[in-house]
Amino acid sequence: MELSSLQELLVENLKDLYNAENQLLKALPRVAKKVENDQLRQAIEMHIKETEGQVDRLDQIFSQLGEKPTGKTCQAMKGLIEEAKEMMGEDAEPDVMDAGLIVDCQKVEHYEIAGYGSAVTFARLLGNEQAARLLAQTLNEEEAADKKLTQIAESAINVQAAQGESGGDGGMSSSRSRSSRGGSKARRSR
Ligand SMILES: [Fe+2]
């Protein structure tokens, strides 16, 4: 593939993001199902809805550019999703699982932030304000999703995950904090 212009680089970047978003749309429902924390699940479910809108924005940009969005596989997203699948396959305490899946989701967000950040810059440089505006909306959503994940991790999950590990009373404190949150505990008894 020959990339002789910034315009072509923008299109390639957008194809990568288009494929990445569609991979995510397939993968995120499984992650939402796996997490224990309600706030985290809601945040992921909200981001699935946002992601649908992000794909729509990319569709709009592709039709404006007279280009097709298909034909590229985002290898990075494939790898990041693979890592999340590995995490989901671990036999981990629910709080630790949630903390681990937040890490994986934030890696995804950071990848997208880098991609959309560049795309906004390229679109502006090319004088395509319409595309730049749409891409900036998505960039804002990705940044907000990333911040939200940090907030959820810091406010609850990481603390609970750490308590589960260092509870010096033979695990009593961790089992107490777990049972106080309700929900299915079947997975823990293994
Ligand atoms: Fe996204």
Residues whose N, C-alpha, C, O or C-beta is under 5 A from the ligand:
A	BS01	LIG	T51 Q54 E112
